[in-house]
Amino acid sequence: MTARMAWINGEWGSSHDAKISLSDRGLTLGDGIFETILILNGTTRLLANHLNRWEFGAAKLGMAPPPNEAWLKPIIEEGVHLSSLHSKNGVVRLNWSRGNSNNRGINISLQKNDPEKHRFWLEIYANEPSFAPISTTISKYERRVATSQLNQCKTFNYLPSIQARREAKLGGFDDALLLSTNGEICCGTTSNLIIQRKNEWLTPSLESGCLPGIMRQQGIESGLIKPKKLSPTPEEGDQWLLINSLSCHPIEKVNGKALKTLKNPKEFWLSLIEKTIG
């Protein structure tokens, strides 16, 4: 089993050996989008949901449509086989960049985009979902810009999240929470925030600038979770957690304030994948 495999230009190999052009805008400018998809017991989960967001993000950024499900599924299935993940857990990461820059600068053509000029590659590897309680701090420096259209897209540029996570680690915390420029609590560095408060499950609204996460949307569509403008100050009895397709972390501390900790994060996470809560 190869630890981390990649598919690009029709060929499989080690992710460490895969090559893209040094002129690729995804590399030089972060001009691309990606999706991270769970493999659970050898099967991709919520693939169509991820691809819908991927396609929406490409359109929002003026990119050509990315590869569709019918084209991708045989490649993903082959990757599961080659990685020996038939009955195991793992991750598929789909990448879609605008392709090579022909000139210096950030300008792009406003004409209809040719998908042949874009670049696709895929990575697949073993990974176990994580459910450990974590401590968090609210970043003093990084904010989500409430009005930015980029919030609707999962772009290559994660530097604000990297800096916020670094800030948290230097302060002795596991992760950071981000405020919105409108003053709301927004999200974690790589996850959506969900709060259980007075028998309700709440999550920051999209107007805060949070990413429309797949697990967040599962909860909203099931009727369990309600979007709401939320203060960064926890209330008595709150249970806060950070969730994405690969993890569900109960938050045991926000800055110096201890919180009640969710006891069954894995069960809650699985229920959202299956939409068995509602």
Beta strands, then each sheet from edge to edge (+ up, - down):
strand 1: 4-8
strand 2: 11-14
strand 3: 32-40
strand 4: 43-44
strand 5: 90-97
strand 6: 119-126
strand 7: 134-144
strand 8: 175-180
strand 9: 185-188
strand 10: 192-197
strand 11: 200-204
strand 12: 225-228
strand 13: 239-244
strand 14: 247-254
strand 15: 257-258
sheet 1: 2+ 1- 6+ 5- 3+ 4-
sheet 2: 9+ 8- 7- 14- 13+ 10- 11+ 12+
sheet 3: 9+ 8- 7- 14- 15+
end
